[in-house]
Amino acid sequence: MESSDRAETDRILTPPLLRPGDKIRFVSPASPPDRGLILKQVEILRGWGLDVDFGEHAFCKHGYLAGTDEERLADFNAALRDPEVRAIFATRGGKGSYRIADRLDFEAVRRDPKFLVGFSDITILHLSLWTHCRQVGVHGALFVNDGEQDVSIETCDSLRRVLMTSEAS
C-alpha cells in the first residue's frame, strides 16, 4: 500500500458541527419508537434552532422491527444521501440494525459525512460506519430515564455541546 493510499484509509471523517437552521432526520433502523418520546426530543432539537424531519418509515411497525429491512435501510440511506440532512438521529435501539449494517451507502458517507446519534442496537451502525469509512458518531441520545417525564438538562447540554460547539466538556 502506498503512503497516499494509507493516508486516505487512515483519515478519520468527522462531520461538521451543527448550526441553527440545519436539518436533522429521525430514522428507525431497529425497533419501533414511542411517538410521544420522539416528539419530546423534537421539541428539544427545535429549541436548539434545528429543523427536524422524519424518514418515511420512522413510525412503521413490522413485527418487532420498525418496518421491513428494505424500508429501514431505504430511510437510513435516504438520510445519508440527502445533502440537506446534517445529522441522523436513531429513534431508538432495540433489535434489527445488524440486518442492514452492511448495506449502508458508504460512498454517500464519504462524500458528505454527518453525525449518527444513537446507542444500544445502533452501535452496529456506528461500527459499520467506522469500519467502512472511519466516520465518528455520537453514542448517545436524548433519552428519558425510567420514572422521569423529561430529558435531563445534563443530557441535553452534553449532546448539544458535542453536536454544536467546539467547547471542551
N, CA, C and O of each residue as an XYZ file, in Angstrom:
676
protein
N       0.840     -1.171      0.000
C       0.000      0.000      0.000
C       0.888      1.239      0.000
O       1.784      1.361      0.836
N       0.647      2.152     -0.927
C       1.407      3.389     -0.987
C       1.018      4.309      0.155
O      -0.072      4.189      0.714
N       1.906      5.224      0.499
C       1.624      6.125      1.620
C       0.401      6.993      1.360
O      -0.333      7.306      2.298
N       0.155      7.398      0.092
C      -1.035      8.211     -0.192
C      -2.309      7.395      0.004
O      -3.314      7.932      0.470
N      -2.285      6.091     -0.348
C      -3.441      5.223     -0.107
C      -3.674      5.047      1.385
O      -4.813      5.082      1.849
N      -2.601      4.858      2.130
C      -2.718      4.682      3.575
C      -3.276      5.957      4.206
O      -4.111      5.886      5.108
N      -2.822      7.116      3.741
C      -3.321      8.379      4.295
C      -4.823      8.488      4.100
O      -5.534      8.963      4.986
N      -5.308      8.051      2.945
C      -6.755      8.116      2.686
C      -7.518      7.162      3.598
O      -8.568      7.528      4.127
N      -7.010      5.947      3.791
C      -7.719      4.983      4.634
C      -7.566      5.300      6.110
O      -8.389      4.868      6.917
N      -6.526      6.048      6.485
C      -6.325      6.429      7.880
C      -7.080      7.695      8.251
O      -7.216      8.020      9.430
N      -7.566      8.405      7.250
C      -8.266      9.667      7.502
C      -9.559      9.411      8.269
O     -10.375      8.580      7.872
N      -9.733     10.118      9.348
C     -10.949      9.990     10.146
C     -11.942     11.040      9.675
O     -11.615     12.223      9.579
N     -13.157     10.596      9.381
C     -14.210     11.516      8.965
C     -14.943     12.036     10.194
O     -15.582     11.275     10.920
N     -14.844     13.316     10.411
C     -15.572     13.957     11.490
C     -16.571     14.909     10.853
O     -16.174     15.875     10.201
N     -17.852     14.652     11.030
C     -18.856     15.530     10.430
C     -18.729     16.955     10.969
O     -18.263     17.158     12.090
N     -19.143     17.937     10.173
C     -19.114     19.317     10.662
C     -20.125     19.518     11.793
O     -21.158     18.851     11.851
N     -19.803     20.444     12.681
C     -20.726     20.766     13.765
C     -22.040     21.298     13.203
O     -22.079     21.918     12.140
N     -23.098     21.041     13.935
C     -24.411     21.539     13.537
C     -24.532     23.020     13.874
O     -23.924     23.514     14.823
N     -25.342     23.718     13.061
C     -25.630     25.130     13.298
C     -27.135     25.324     13.272
O     -27.851     24.537     12.653
N     -27.621     26.362     13.937
C     -29.057     26.646     13.853
C     -29.488     26.713     12.382
O     -28.798     27.289     11.541
N     -30.626     26.120     12.105
C     -31.135     26.053     10.742
C     -30.812     24.751     10.044
O     -31.439     24.428      9.036
N     -29.841     23.984     10.553
C     -29.507     22.695      9.950
C     -30.649     21.709     10.144
O     -31.396     21.770     11.120
N     -30.760     20.797      9.179
C     -31.803     19.766      9.241
C     -31.235     18.478      9.824
O     -30.161     18.021      9.433
N     -31.975     17.906     10.763
C     -31.651     16.570     11.247
C     -32.852     15.687     10.937
O     -33.992     16.150     10.883
N     -32.569     14.409     10.735
C     -33.646     13.466     10.399
C     -33.642     12.308     11.376
O     -32.601     11.724     11.678
N     -34.836     11.991     11.865
C     -35.033     10.800     12.675
C     -35.329      9.626     11.755
O     -36.180      9.718     10.870
N     -34.627      8.531     11.967
C     -34.885      7.273     11.270
C     -34.980      6.170     12.319
O     -34.524      6.329     13.451
N     -35.574      5.063     11.926
C     -35.761      3.928     12.846
C     -35.127      2.678     12.254
O     -35.817      1.876     11.626
N     -33.813      2.500     12.446
C     -33.137      1.340     11.870
C     -33.286      0.064     12.690
O     -32.786     -0.988     12.290
N     -33.963      0.141     13.826
C     -34.072     -1.023     14.716
C     -35.544     -1.245     15.088
O     -36.377     -1.513     14.223
N     -35.846     -1.131     16.366
C     -37.204     -1.378     16.865
C     -38.087     -0.144     16.705
O     -37.578      0.967     16.555
N     -39.409     -0.333     16.735
C     -40.310      0.810     16.584
C     -40.263      1.727     17.817
O     -40.170      1.254     18.949
N     -40.330      3.037     17.580
C     -40.216      4.001     18.675
C     -41.558      4.314     19.327
O     -42.625      3.975     18.817
N     -41.457      4.974     20.472
C     -42.616      5.562     21.138
C     -42.756      6.984     20.583
O     -41.901      7.836     20.826
N     -43.822      7.232     19.848
C     -44.012      8.528     19.170
C     -43.950      9.697     20.159
O     -43.355     10.730     19.854
N     -44.557      9.543     21.334
C     -44.565     10.614     22.326
C     -43.172     10.995     22.787
O     -42.866     12.178     22.932
N     -42.321      9.997     23.018
C     -40.946     10.277     23.439
C     -40.157     10.974     22.326
O     -39.355     11.870     22.591
N     -40.388     10.565     21.106
C     -39.680     11.185     19.974
C     -40.117     12.632     19.815
O     -39.289     13.500     19.536
N     -41.397     12.902     19.987
C     -41.868     14.281     19.845
C     -41.297     15.190     20.936
O     -41.104     16.382     20.697
N     -41.024     14.651     22.125
C     -40.332     15.430     23.158
C     -38.919     15.779     22.696
O     -38.446     16.896     22.906
N     -38.253     14.814     22.067
C     -36.899     15.058     21.561
C     -36.922     16.106     20.444
O     -36.036     16.956     20.358
N     -37.935     16.034     19.604
C     -38.070     17.001     18.510
C     -38.175     18.418     19.072
O     -37.545     19.337     18.548
N     -38.959     18.602     20.126
C     -39.097     19.934     20.733
C     -37.750     20.447     21.232
O     -37.428     21.622     21.053
N     -36.968     19.580     21.850
C     -35.641     19.981     22.338
C     -34.773     20.431     21.169
O     -34.156     21.495     21.219
N     -34.729     19.625     20.126
C     -33.874     19.933     18.975
C     -34.330     21.200     18.261
O     -33.498     21.990     17.814
N     -35.622     21.399     18.151
C     -36.129     22.646     17.559
C     -35.777     23.837     18.442
O     -35.542     24.937     17.943
N     -35.742     23.620     19.743
C     -35.316     24.669     20.664
C     -33.861     25.066     20.459
O     -33.471     26.179     20.813
N     -33.061     24.185     19.901
C     -31.671     24.494     19.566
C     -31.570     25.205     18.218
O     -30.478     25.567     17.780
N     -32.718     25.402     17.564
C     -32.729     26.060     16.263
C     -32.591     25.115     15.089
O     -32.382     25.562     13.962
N     -32.703     23.810     15.330
C     -32.561     22.821     14.263
C     -33.906     22.534     13.605
O     -34.955     22.594     14.246
N     -33.853     22.226     12.330
C     -35.022     21.803     11.572
C     -35.071     20.281     11.665
O     -34.056     19.621     11.443
N     -36.223     19.716     11.988
C     -36.331     18.273     12.219
C     -37.320     17.670     11.234
O     -38.406     18.210     11.025
N     -36.941     16.551     10.630
C     -37.905     15.783      9.856
C     -37.722     14.299     10.139
O     -36.901     13.914     10.972
N     -38.486     13.477      9.447
C     -38.538     12.045      9.734
C     -38.395     11.247      8.453
O     -38.861     11.657      7.390
N     -37.735     10.090      8.574
C     -37.727      9.142      7.478
C     -39.161      8.681      7.213
O     -40.000      8.675      8.113
N     -39.422      8.304      5.994
C     -40.767      7.902      5.579
C     -41.340      6.798      6.468
O     -42.545      6.771      6.715
N     -40.500      5.899      6.945
C     -40.968      4.746      7.719
C     -40.609      4.829      9.203
O     -40.603      3.812      9.897
N     -40.311      6.030      9.692
C     -39.818      6.194     11.061
C     -40.768      5.634     12.122
O     -40.320      5.202     13.184
N     -42.068      5.637     11.845
C     -43.030      5.156     12.838
C     -43.753      3.885     12.394
O     -44.828      3.562     12.900
N     -43.153      3.172     11.446
C     -43.740      1.905     10.998
C     -43.469      0.798     12.020
O     -42.610      0.917     12.893
N     -44.222     -0.256     11.877
C     -44.017     -1.430     12.727
C     -44.196     -2.661     11.852
O     -45.185     -2.791     11.131
N     -43.224     -3.558     11.927
C     -43.261     -4.818     11.191
C     -42.734     -5.876     12.152
O     -41.526     -6.101     12.237
N     -43.643     -6.525     12.873
C     -43.226     -7.451     13.921
C     -42.522     -6.671     15.021
O     -43.059     -5.689     15.534
N     -41.323     -7.106     15.381
C     -40.550     -6.419     16.424
C     -39.654     -5.320     15.845
O     -38.870     -4.713     16.575
N     -39.765     -5.063     14.554
C     -38.926     -4.068     13.887
C     -39.755     -2.850     13.465
O     -40.983     -2.902     13.394
N     -39.054     -1.773     13.191
C     -39.692     -0.538     12.721
C     -39.740     -0.558     11.192
O     -39.123      0.282     10.536
N     -40.455     -1.495     10.644
C     -40.539     -1.646      9.193
C     -39.710     -2.827      8.728
O     -38.970     -3.436      9.500
N     -39.850     -3.136      7.448
C     -39.068     -4.219      6.860
C     -37.598     -3.795      6.782
O     -37.277     -2.617      6.942
N     -36.725     -4.745      6.540
C     -35.310     -4.405      6.372
C     -35.137     -3.376      5.254
O     -34.373     -2.422      5.399
N     -35.844     -3.569      4.143
C     -35.714     -2.662      2.999
C     -36.215     -1.264      3.348
O     -35.604     -0.278      2.937
N     -37.310     -1.157      4.094
C     -37.836      0.156      4.485
C     -36.864      0.878      5.429
O     -36.598      2.068      5.260
N     -36.347      0.163      6.406
C     -35.422      0.773      7.364
C     -34.132      1.191      6.674
O     -33.596      2.265      6.946
N     -33.632      0.336      5.777
C     -32.424      0.660      5.019
C     -32.672      1.848      4.089
O     -31.830      2.741      3.990
N     -33.806      1.865      3.415
C     -34.124      2.969      2.499
C     -34.152      4.301      3.243
O     -33.614      5.292      2.747
N     -34.763      4.340      4.412
C     -34.799      5.584      5.187
C     -33.394      6.020      5.597
O     -33.049      7.197      5.494
N     -32.589      5.068      6.060
C     -31.236      5.406      6.505
C     -30.409      5.921      5.324
O     -29.755      6.959      5.426
N     -30.440      5.198      4.212
C     -29.659      5.612      3.052
C     -30.170      6.931      2.465
O     -29.376      7.735      1.976
N     -31.475      7.158      2.509
C     -32.011      8.443      2.029
C     -31.451      9.588      2.865
O     -31.119     10.645      2.327
N     -31.345      9.386      4.163
C     -30.778     10.423      5.035
C     -29.290     10.624      4.724
O     -28.810     11.757      4.697
N     -28.565      9.535      4.492
C     -27.147      9.650      4.142
C     -26.950     10.406      2.834
O     -25.981     11.150      2.684
N     -27.855     10.221      1.898
C     -27.715     10.811      0.559
C     -28.247     12.234      0.461
O     -27.886     12.960     -0.465
N     -29.091     12.644      1.388
C     -29.740     13.956      1.314
C     -28.751     15.043      1.768
O     -28.367     15.064      2.938
N     -28.334     15.942      0.867
C     -27.355     16.966      1.247
C     -27.894     17.968      2.268
O     -27.112     18.662      2.918
N     -29.189     18.054      2.417
C     -29.766     18.976      3.404
C     -29.722     18.402      4.813
O     -29.728     19.159      5.784
N     -29.678     17.085      4.945
C     -29.631     16.456      6.266
C     -28.207     16.548      6.792
O     -27.262     16.114      6.132
N     -28.056     17.120      7.994
C     -26.723     17.305      8.574
C     -26.437     16.344      9.722
O     -25.285     16.199     10.129
N     -27.472     15.681     10.252
C     -27.277     14.662     11.287
C     -28.449     13.699     11.228
O     -29.555     14.059     10.825
N     -28.181     12.464     11.637
C     -29.198     11.409     11.654
C     -29.353     10.956     13.097
O     -28.379     10.579     13.748
N     -30.582     10.996     13.588
C     -30.892     10.523     14.930
C     -31.675      9.221     14.816
O     -32.691      9.162     14.124
N     -31.208      8.192     15.486
C     -31.972      6.943     15.559
C     -33.074      7.148     16.603
O     -32.815      7.654     17.695
N     -34.288      6.755     16.263
C     -35.404      6.947     17.189
C     -35.250      6.109     18.444
O     -35.726      6.488     19.513
N     -34.582      4.968     18.313
C     -34.287      4.104     19.458
C     -33.385      2.970     19.003
O     -33.107      2.818     17.814
N     -32.938      2.185     19.958
C     -32.179      0.981     19.646
C     -33.164     -0.172     19.531
O     -34.150     -0.088     18.799
N     -32.896     -1.225     20.244
C     -33.788     -2.382     20.213
C     -33.144     -3.537     19.486
O     -32.135     -4.083     19.932
N     -33.733     -3.908     18.365
C     -33.221     -5.046     17.587
C     -33.305     -4.736     16.103
O     -34.157     -3.963     15.665
N     -32.413     -5.348     15.337
C     -32.546     -5.346     13.891
C     -31.532     -4.556     13.094
O     -31.432     -4.749     11.882
N     -30.770     -3.668     13.728
C     -29.818     -2.861     12.953
C     -28.758     -3.712     12.269
O     -28.283     -3.362     11.188
N     -28.388     -4.816     12.885
C     -27.362     -5.686     12.287
C     -27.806     -6.202     10.927
O     -26.967     -6.560     10.100
N     -29.115     -6.246     10.683
C     -29.642     -6.779      9.426
C     -29.432     -5.828      8.254
O     -29.558     -6.242      7.102
N     -29.112     -4.552      8.526
C     -28.910     -3.586      7.443
C     -27.510     -2.966      7.457
O     -27.161     -2.235      6.530
N     -26.712     -3.236      8.471
C     -25.437     -2.536      8.685
C     -24.453     -2.672      7.530
O     -23.674     -1.752      7.282
N     -24.467     -3.775      6.832
C     -23.501     -3.960      5.743
C     -23.994     -3.408      4.414
O     -23.294     -3.497      3.405
N     -25.209     -2.831      4.406
C     -25.773     -2.320      3.150
C     -25.964     -0.801      3.167
O     -26.704     -0.265      2.343
N     -25.309     -0.111      4.089
C     -25.384      1.345      4.104
C     -24.651      1.904      2.887
O     -23.761      1.254      2.339
N     -25.025      3.100      2.473
C     -24.377      3.745      1.332
C     -23.091      4.429      1.816
O     -23.087      5.611      2.160
N     -22.012      3.660      1.831
C     -20.748      4.153      2.353
C     -20.139      5.235      1.466
O     -19.420      6.101      1.964
N     -20.407      5.203      0.174
C     -19.919      6.272     -0.709
C     -20.583      7.594     -0.343
O     -19.928      8.637     -0.358
N     -21.867      7.566     -0.016
C     -22.550      8.795      0.408
C     -21.935      9.335      1.695
O     -21.802     10.547      1.863
N     -21.564      8.442      2.596
C     -20.931      8.850      3.852
C     -19.600      9.531      3.561
O     -19.302     10.579      4.135
N     -18.810      8.955      2.688
C     -17.500      9.534      2.370
C     -17.637     10.901      1.696
O     -16.826     11.797      1.926
N     -18.675     11.053      0.857
C     -18.900     12.336      0.170
C     -19.397     13.418      1.128
O     -19.032     14.587      0.998
N     -20.226     13.023      2.084
C     -20.912     14.012      2.922
C     -21.129     13.444      4.325
O     -22.239     13.027      4.654
N     -20.084     13.422      5.153
C     -20.243     12.849      6.494
C     -21.220     13.657      7.343
O     -21.235     14.888      7.301
N     -22.028     12.942      8.108
C     -22.974     13.569      9.033
C     -23.055     12.706     10.265
O     -22.898     11.487     10.196
N     -23.300     13.338     11.391
C     -23.358     12.599     12.642
C     -24.501     11.596     12.641
O     -25.601     11.887     12.171
N     -24.225     10.413     13.174
C     -25.255      9.457     13.557
C     -25.304      9.508     15.076
O     -24.281      9.360     15.745
N     -26.508      9.718     15.621
C     -26.702      9.753     17.064
C     -27.596      8.584     17.437
O     -28.724      8.477     16.955
N     -27.092      7.709     18.294
C     -27.871      6.565     18.752
C     -27.010      5.657     19.604
O     -25.788      5.799     19.644
N     -27.652      4.726     20.283
C     -26.924      3.783     21.133
C     -27.663      2.454     21.144
O     -28.614      2.263     20.386
N     -27.238      1.551     21.986
C     -27.812      0.212     22.082
C     -27.591     -0.498     20.750
O     -26.449     -0.605     20.301
N     -28.639     -0.981     20.114
C     -28.507     -1.718     18.860
C     -27.908     -0.865     17.741
O     -27.412     -1.407     16.753
N     -27.948      0.450     17.884
C     -27.398      1.344     16.867
C     -25.872      1.253     16.846
O     -25.241      1.707     15.891
N     -25.280      0.679     17.875
C     -23.827      0.513     17.941
C     -23.296     -0.195     16.701
O     -22.218      0.152     16.218
N     -24.014     -1.169     16.179
C     -23.544     -1.893     14.991
C     -23.452     -0.953     13.787
O     -22.589     -1.138     12.929
N     -24.321      0.041     13.714
C     -24.247      1.014     12.623
C     -23.042      1.940     12.812
O     -22.349      2.269     11.849
N     -22.795      2.359     14.061
C     -21.581      3.147     14.338
C     -20.341      2.354     13.927
O     -19.438      2.895     13.288
N     -20.300      1.085     14.292
C     -19.141      0.251     13.970
C     -18.994      0.049     12.464
O     -17.877      0.033     11.948
N     -20.099     -0.104     11.766
C     -20.052     -0.269     10.319
C     -19.544      1.008      9.647
O     -18.730      0.946      8.726
N     -20.022      2.159     10.107
C     -19.548      3.431      9.548
C     -18.062      3.636      9.845
O     -17.328      4.170      9.013
N     -17.626      3.216     11.017
C     -16.208      3.330     11.355
C     -15.372      2.374     10.492
O     -14.352      2.769      9.928
N     -15.808      1.134     10.398
C     -15.061      0.121      9.653
C     -14.930      0.484      8.180
O     -13.847      0.361      7.607
N     -16.007      0.925      7.566
C     -16.006      1.182      6.130
C     -15.559      2.588      5.760
O     -15.052      2.806      4.660
N     -15.741      3.551      6.673
C     -15.472      4.952      6.322
C     -14.614      5.699      7.336
O     -14.168      6.815      7.072
N     -14.384      5.088      8.491
C     -13.686      5.752      9.596
C     -14.406      7.032     10.009
O     -13.778      8.048     10.308
N     -15.727      6.963     10.017
C     -16.528      8.116     10.448
C     -16.860      7.988     11.928
O     -17.263      6.926     12.403
N     -16.682      9.090     12.645
C     -17.061      9.118     14.053
C     -18.557      9.393     14.159
O     -19.157     10.006     13.276
N     -19.142      8.926     15.254
C     -20.550      9.172     15.532
C     -20.716      9.531     16.989
O     -19.736      9.690     17.717
N     -21.953      9.657     17.408
C     -22.258     10.003     18.792
C     -23.045      8.849     19.407
O     -24.202      8.609     19.063
N     -22.388      8.146     20.321
C     -23.035      7.029     21.010
C     -23.807      7.602     22.187
O     -23.278      7.736     23.290
N     -25.066      7.938     21.936
C     -25.908      8.559     22.949
C     -27.237      8.945     22.338
O     -27.517      8.638     21.180
N     -28.051      9.621     23.129
C     -29.364     10.042     22.654
C     -29.974     11.000     23.660
O     -29.435     11.212     24.746
N     -31.097     11.570     23.285
C     -31.907     12.376     24.199
C     -32.933     11.444     24.819
O     -34.104     11.459     24.440
N     -32.495     10.633     25.772
C     -33.391      9.634     26.332
C     -33.931     10.074     27.686
O     -33.356     10.912     28.380
N     -35.057      9.472     28.027
C     -35.713      9.732     29.306
C     -35.443      8.537     30.209
O     -35.707      7.396     29.828
N     -34.918      8.793     31.406
C     -34.673      7.716     32.361
C     -35.981      7.172     32.909
O     -36.985      7.882     32.953
N     -35.970      5.915     33.326
C     -37.158      5.309     33.929
C     -37.656      6.165     35.083
O     -36.874      6.606     35.924
N     -38.954      6.395     35.115
C     -39.564      7.148     36.193
C     -39.521      8.651     36.002
O     -40.099      9.389     36.800
N     -38.845      9.122     34.955
C     -38.774     10.558     34.694
C     -39.685     10.921     33.534
O     -40.001     10.084     32.688
N     -40.097     12.166     33.508
C     -41.004     12.639     32.456
C     -40.260     13.331     31.306
O     -40.725     13.346     30.166
N     -39.100     13.900     31.631
C     -38.390     14.695     30.640
C     -36.920     14.294     30.565
O     -36.387     13.635     31.457
N     -36.285     14.710     29.476
C     -34.860     14.501     29.303
C     -34.134     15.433     30.275
O     -34.519     16.594     30.416
N     -33.099     14.944     30.939
C     -32.385     15.766     31.919
C     -31.653     16.921     31.243
O     -31.251     16.829     30.083
N     -31.492     17.991     31.979
C     -30.763     19.162     31.491
C     -29.324     18.773     31.155
O     -28.770     19.242     30.161
N     -28.716     17.910     31.988
C     -27.333     17.490     31.752
C     -27.205     16.732     30.434
O     -26.250     16.938     29.685
N     -28.168     15.855     30.154
C     -28.154     15.094     28.907
C     -28.291     16.038     27.716
O     -27.544     15.925     26.744
N     -29.234     16.959     27.789
C     -29.445     17.923     26.700
C     -28.189     18.757     26.456
O     -27.734     18.900     25.321
N     -27.642     19.299     27.531
C     -26.464     20.153     27.396
C     -25.274     19.394     26.835
O     -24.550     19.917     25.987
N     -25.064     18.171     27.296
C     -23.932     17.370     26.805
C     -24.055     17.096     25.316
O     -23.091     17.254     24.567
N     -25.236     16.689     24.891
C     -25.414     16.381     23.471
C     -25.316     17.637     22.619
O     -24.711     17.609     21.547
N     -25.896     18.724     23.073
C     -25.803     19.975     22.323
C     -24.339     20.400     22.166
O     -23.928     20.816     21.082
N     -23.556     20.299     23.238
C     -22.134     20.666     23.159
C     -21.394     19.798     22.143
O     -20.611     20.309     21.342
N     -21.638     18.495     22.174
C     -20.948     17.585     21.246
C     -21.289     17.901     19.797
O     -20.411     17.892     18.935
N     -22.553     18.178     19.528
C     -23.008     18.367     18.152
C     -22.840     19.787     17.612
O     -22.731     19.987     16.402
N     -22.819     20.788     18.528
C     -22.932     22.164     18.056
C     -21.816     23.107     18.499
O     -21.794     24.265     18.082
N     -20.898     22.642     19.326
C     -19.839     23.550     19.773
C     -18.489     22.852     19.747
O     -18.403     21.630     19.628
N     -17.464     23.635     19.860
C     -16.126     23.054     19.978
C     -15.633     23.170     21.411
O     -14.437     23.036     21.672
N     -16.565     23.421     22.357
C     -16.215     23.521     23.777
C     -15.719     22.184     24.305
O     -16.214     21.128     23.910
N     -14.751     22.237     25.188
C     -14.322     21.032     25.896
C     -15.367     20.724     26.963
O     -15.985     21.632     27.517
N     -15.558     19.438     27.246
C     -16.556     19.057     28.248
C     -16.133     19.437     29.629
O     -16.862     19.186     30.589
